[in-house]
Amino acid sequence: MKAKKRFKLALLGTDSLRGKEIKNVFAQKKFPAFDLEFFDPEVEEEYSKLTEFKKEPKVIHGLQEDALAAMDLIFLAADRETNLAFGRRALAGELKAIDLSESFNDRLDVPLLVAGVNDGKVRPEGGLLVANPHPATIMLAPMFDRLRSAFGVAKAVTFVLEPVSAFDDPGIQELASQSVALLNSHTPKKKVFKEQIAYNILSHTGPTDERGFRPDELRVAAEIRRVLSSPDFPLSMSFIQAPVFHTYSIMTYAELDRAAGIGDLEAVFAKSPVFKMSPFREGVSASSVSVSGKDEIFVGQLKTEAGNPRAAWIWLVADNLTRGSALNAFELARKILTGKAV
């Protein structure tokens, strides 16, 4: 009997937020037989840095070219320069890699994939580079894909409440330190955000264009259209910076082509394992606190307009590091290596 292949996987950027989460997912989820090795561009001396995986100590290696060339798949979660360097090698056909850092999301020659929506574009032979979309894209593309299939979508307006972890560890540390400072009647220090973020909500966190939109608002809308293979998908969106550590909370107003009641909407989401309906009539169970660290995209409150049977409001919440990054990459990895969906 032919022995089953044991896959060799590598993670670049073990200590980044995305790196820690993909490591955690592989430690907990079932995957075909594999070995996962860890690499960090800052490691100069072998055995000088360790991590833990499945309750076992593991060495974090420096960027060993020979070892990485032998890998079946590499997860790029390091600094931008390192991700770009190894991503370009994958584009040249030398490696297979999944970019978790959004370094290649604007390149049309790099497939931008959401598992279960457009992952049929994976071509496993030869070198390969695919990109994990923005967490909001990973949440919204499956929702719009299902709404479009069931009812058609004539118009969509989305408000995205963004967590400080979108700015990695510096964003998390700033919210934490400002919260402590204010509770102790001290003046909070500002570095990542131009305005105080603790106990506050910001309409925007950076420069806007002549129409008032941030570049990432336009980029995510473009990503969603690209994942849906619908350049004219009628979507407008706005990001709002919220004082929460993790999870994206998203409210969408959608005008559908056909009338849909709350029960019809619930039935559409119930058919997909990526969504989890929350009993919103009984309480606010789909919130940043309750959803943090969970696998699914939680569907909270649903509302339909009395004067327009085709209009609906949909509340989604999902962890940006778990569902919005690591789980999508995990599912894409299975598709790339085995040809099978999760």
C-alpha positions in Angstrom: 0.0 0.0 0.0 1.3 3.4 -0.9 2.0 5.6 2.1 0.1 8.9 2.4 2.1 12.0 1.8 3.2 13.9 4.9 3.0 17.6 4.0 5.8 20.0 4.9 4.5 23.4 6.0 6.3 26.5 7.0 5.2 29.6 8.9 7.2 32.9 8.4 6.5 35.4 11.2 5.7 33.1 14.2 5.2 36.0 16.6 3.0 38.2 14.5 -0.7 38.3 15.3 -1.6 36.5 12.1 1.3 34.0 12.7 0.1 33.2 16.2 -3.4 32.6 15.1 -2.6 30.3 12.2 -0.3 28.3 14.5 -3.2 28.0 16.9 -5.6 26.9 14.2 -3.2 24.1 13.0 -2.7 23.0 16.6 -6.5 22.6 17.1 -8.0 21.6 13.7 -7.8 18.3 11.8 -5.5 18.4 8.7 -3.9 15.7 6.6 -0.6 14.5 8.0 1.8 17.4 8.2 4.9 18.8 9.9 4.9 22.6 10.6 8.2 24.4 10.9 8.7 27.9 12.1 10.9 30.7 10.7 11.6 34.3 11.7 13.8 36.8 9.8 15.1 38.2 13.1 16.6 34.8 14.2 20.4 34.9 13.5 21.6 32.0 15.6 20.0 28.5 15.4 18.3 27.3 18.6 18.3 30.9 20.0 14.5 31.2 19.9 11.7 28.7 20.7 7.9 28.5 20.4 5.4 25.9 21.5 3.2 23.9 19.1 0.8 21.2 20.3 2.3 21.5 23.8 5.8 20.7 22.5 8.7 23.1 22.2 9.7 24.0 18.7 12.7 25.8 17.3 12.1 29.0 15.4 14.7 29.0 12.6 16.3 31.8 10.7 15.4 32.2 7.0 17.1 29.0 5.7 16.7 29.1 2.0 17.2 25.3 1.4 14.7 24.4 4.1 12.1 26.7 2.8 12.6 25.6 -0.8 11.7 22.0 0.3 8.4 23.1 1.8 5.0 22.1 0.2 3.4 25.3 1.4 4.6 28.5 3.2 2.4 30.9 5.2 3.7 34.5 4.9 2.9 36.3 8.1 6.2 38.2 8.7 7.2 41.8 8.0 6.2 43.2 4.7 9.8 43.1 3.2 10.1 39.4 4.0 6.6 38.6 2.7 7.3 40.4 -0.5 10.6 38.6 -1.1 9.2 35.1 -0.7 5.9 36.0 -2.4 7.9 37.0 -5.5 9.7 33.7 -5.4 6.3 32.0 -5.4 5.2 34.1 -8.3 8.4 33.0 -10.1 7.3 29.4 -9.7 9.9 28.5 -7.0 7.5 28.1 -4.0 3.9 27.6 -3.0 2.7 30.3 -0.5 -0.3 31.9 1.0 0.1 35.6 1.9 -1.6 36.4 5.2 -0.3 40.0 5.3 -2.3 41.6 2.4 1.0 42.5 0.7 -0.2 41.2 -2.7 -3.9 41.9 -2.5 -3.8 44.7 -5.2 -2.0 42.5 -7.8 -4.4 41.1 -10.3 -2.0 38.2 -11.1 -2.3 36.9 -7.5 -5.6 35.1 -6.8 -7.5 36.7 -4.0 -9.5 33.9 -2.5 -12.3 33.3 0.1 -12.8 29.7 0.9 -16.2 28.4 -0.2 -16.7 31.4 -2.5 -14.0 31.5 -5.2 -11.4 28.9 -4.1 -12.1 26.9 -7.2 -9.5 29.2 -8.9 -6.7 27.3 -7.0 -4.3 25.6 -9.4 -2.1 23.3 -7.3 0.5 22.4 -9.9 3.9 24.2 -10.0 4.7 27.4 -8.1 1.8 29.2 -6.5 0.9 32.4 -4.6 -2.5 33.2 -3.4 -3.6 36.0 -1.1 -5.8 36.1 2.0 -8.2 39.1 1.5 -8.9 41.7 4.1 -10.9 40.3 7.1 -14.0 42.4 6.1 -13.8 40.8 2.6 -13.7 37.3 4.2 -16.8 38.1 6.1 -18.8 40.0 3.5 -18.1 38.0 0.3 -19.8 34.8 1.6 -22.8 36.9 2.8 -23.2 38.7 -0.5 -22.6 35.5 -2.5 -25.5 33.8 -0.7 -27.8 36.8 -0.9 -27.1 37.2 -4.6 -27.8 33.6 -5.3 -31.0 33.5 -3.3 -32.6 36.9 -3.9 -30.3 39.1 -6.1 -28.8 42.3 -4.8 -29.8 45.7 -6.2 -27.9 47.8 -3.7 -25.8 47.4 -0.6 -24.4 49.9 2.0 -22.1 48.5 4.7 -20.7 50.0 7.9 -17.6 48.3 9.3 -16.6 48.7 12.9 -12.9 48.0 12.9 -10.9 46.7 15.9 -7.6 48.1 17.0 -6.0 44.8 16.2 -6.2 45.9 12.5 -3.1 47.9 13.5 -1.4 44.8 14.9 0.2 44.8 18.3 0.8 48.6 18.4 -2.9 49.2 18.1 -3.7 46.7 20.9 -1.1 48.2 23.2 -2.3 51.8 22.6 -5.9 50.9 23.5 -4.8 49.1 26.6 -2.4 51.8 27.8 -4.9 54.6 27.1 -7.7 52.7 29.0 -5.4 52.3 32.0 -4.3 55.9 31.9 -7.8 57.3 31.8 -9.0 55.1 34.6 -6.1 56.5 36.6 -6.9 60.1 35.6 -3.7 60.4 33.5 -3.5 61.9 30.0 -3.4 59.1 27.4 -0.5 58.9 25.0 -1.3 58.9 21.3 1.0 57.3 18.6 -0.9 54.8 16.4 -4.1 56.9 16.3 -4.1 60.7 16.0 -7.0 60.9 18.4 -7.8 59.1 21.7 -9.2 55.7 20.9 -10.0 54.4 24.4 -13.7 55.0 25.1 -14.1 56.7 21.8 -15.2 56.1 18.2 -13.4 57.6 15.2 -15.0 58.2 11.8 -11.6 57.7 10.2 -8.0 57.1 11.1 -6.0 58.3 8.1 -6.0 60.5 5.0 -9.1 60.5 2.7 -9.5 61.2 -1.0 -11.3 64.1 -2.5 -14.7 62.4 -1.9 -13.9 61.7 1.8 -13.1 57.9 1.5 -10.2 56.2 3.0 -8.0 54.0 0.6 -8.8 50.9 2.5 -12.6 51.5 2.2 -12.3 51.6 -1.5 -9.8 48.7 -1.5 -12.1 46.3 0.4 -15.1 47.2 -1.8 -12.9 46.4 -4.8 -11.7 43.1 -3.2 -15.3 42.0 -2.6 -16.2 42.7 -6.3 -13.2 40.8 -7.3 -13.9 37.7 -5.1 -17.5 37.8 -6.4 -16.3 38.1 -10.0 -18.7 41.1 -10.3 -17.0 44.4 -11.2 -20.3 46.2 -11.0 -21.6 44.8 -7.7 -23.5 47.7 -6.2 -21.7 48.2 -2.9 -20.6 51.3 -0.9 -18.9 51.0 2.5 -17.6 53.0 5.3 -15.1 52.0 8.1 -15.5 53.3 11.6 -12.7 52.8 14.2 -14.1 51.2 17.3 -12.5 50.9 20.8 -12.4 47.1 20.8 -9.4 44.8 20.7 -10.7 42.1 18.3 -13.6 41.2 15.9 -15.1 43.1 13.1 -18.8 44.1 13.6 -20.6 44.9 10.4 -24.0 46.3 9.6 -25.2 46.1 6.0 -28.3 47.6 4.5 -29.3 45.6 1.3 -32.0 46.2 -1.2 -32.7 42.8 -2.9 -34.2 42.0 -6.2 -36.9 39.9 -4.6 -38.8 40.3 -1.3 -37.4 38.4 1.7 -38.6 38.1 5.2 -36.5 37.5 8.3 -37.3 33.7 8.0 -36.1 33.7 4.4 -32.8 35.4 5.4 -32.3 33.0 8.3 -32.8 30.0 6.0 -30.1 31.2 3.6 -27.5 31.6 6.3 -28.5 28.4 8.0 -27.5 26.4 4.9 -23.8 27.4 5.2 -21.5 26.1 8.0 -19.4 29.3 7.9 -22.4 31.2 9.4 -23.9 30.8 12.8 -27.3 32.2 13.6 -27.6 33.9 17.0 -30.9 34.2 18.8 -31.0 38.0 18.4 -34.7 38.2 19.6 -33.5 36.9 23.0 -30.5 39.2 23.4 -27.4 40.6 21.8 -25.4 37.4 21.5 -23.5 38.4 18.4 -21.1 41.0 19.9 -17.4 41.6 20.0 -17.1 40.0 23.4 -19.1 36.9 22.7 -17.6 36.2 19.3 -13.9 36.8 20.0 -11.9 33.6 19.2 -14.8 31.8 17.6 -14.7 30.1 14.2 -17.9 31.2 12.5 -19.3 34.4 11.1 -22.1 35.2 13.5 -25.4 36.5 12.1 -27.0 38.7 14.7 -30.0 41.0 14.4 -31.9 40.9 11.1 -34.4 43.7 10.2 -36.8 44.2 7.3 -38.3 47.5 6.3 -42.1 47.8 6.7 -42.4 50.0 3.6 -40.0 48.0 1.4 -40.3 44.1 1.4 -37.0 43.9 -0.5 -35.0 45.9 2.0 -33.1 44.2 4.9 -30.5 45.1 7.6 -28.0 42.4 8.5 -25.6 42.4 11.5 -22.5 40.3 11.2 -19.7 39.8 13.8 -16.5 37.7 13.4 -13.0 37.4 14.9 -10.7 39.1 12.4 -7.7 36.9 13.3 -9.6 33.6 13.5 -12.3 33.5 10.8 -11.0 36.7 9.1 -7.5 35.4 8.5 -6.3 32.1 9.9 -9.3 29.8 9.1 -9.5 31.1 5.6 -5.8 30.4 5.0 -6.2 27.0 6.7 -9.1 26.1 4.4 -7.2 27.4 1.3 -4.2 25.3 2.4 -6.3 22.1 2.4 -7.7 23.0 -1.0 -4.2 23.7 -2.4 -2.6 20.5 -1.0 -5.4 18.0 -1.3 -7.9 19.5 -3.8 -10.6 19.1 -1.1 -12.5 21.7 0.7 -12.8 21.6 4.5 
